[in-house]
Amino acid sequence: MFQRLFGRERNANRAVTEALYERIVAAARQTVLYSEWAVPDTPLGRFEMLSLAMLLFQHRLRGEGGTAGEIAQVLIDEFFTDVEHSLRELGISDPGVPKRMKRLARMFYGRTAAYTDALDRGDVGAMALALARNVRPDAGAWPEATRLANYAFAAQRTLATQPVEAICTGTLAYPEAGRESS
């Protein structure tokens, strides 16, 4: 299976991973997140939302083997390549990129642990607290955290209904933020 994913059929598989990554990024860039829910529209705020969308994707494919597992790993690699590229676009010098990448990787995996725990327990309150702590640590009270947490659970439910076979062909849909029920 691995040879097929990265061997002769590499171009077709690259199209699949690009399509999936495009959908993940689109989920993270929904206007309502920044305009109505007060997620900072900054590089760090966008990193937070991309991390959440990526975690939800990874959560959907958790435990899937074969091609799905390989795609999950390729998408994580794509995510970190994109983050590194963004750092360079922000003018971070070559010697500074590895240090920042390590910090961002620690941030991503820390969030993954907290968000996964909340998702697995079905605990919207814990998710809202983790999101507030990570997305708006400066805000004190951030009422939109509960809306974002509800969205994360709605996205988890939506992604769970999508067949892994469809995902492996590049089909992926996140719900529209702001349309979930509280």
C-alpha positions, 0 to 999 in steps of 0.5 A: 500500500505504501509503495502505491501511495508514494510510487508510480501513482504519486501524482494522483495521490498528491492530488488527493492530499492537496484536495484534502489539505485545501479543505482543512485550510478552508475550514480553518479560514472560515470568516465567522471564526475571525469576524464574529467569534473573535479569533485573532486574525493573526499568524498565531490565530490562523495557526490555532484554527488550522491546528484545530481543523487538522486535529479534527481530521486526524481524529476522524482517521484515528485507528484507520490503517492502510491508505487512510493512515498513510494519508493522515501522516502525509497531511501532518507532514503537509501541515508542518511544511506549510507552517515552516513556509509561513514562518519563512514568509514572515521573515524568520531567518533560516537559523530561527526556523528550526527553533520556532518549528519545535515550539509550534510542534510542541504547541500543536501536540499539546493542543492535540492532547487537550482537544482529543481528551475533550472530544473523547469525553464529549465534554464541551466545557473542557473543550471551551476551556482548552480553546480559550486557554490556547486561542485567546490567552490574553482575553480573560473571559472569551464567550465565543470559546463555547461557540467554537467548542460547539463547532468542534463537536459539530465538525467531529460529528460531520467528519464521522459520517464521511466514509473513509473510502471517500476521504481517501479519494480526496472528498472531505467536508467540514460544517459551516461555522455558525450553523451548529446547534448549541 
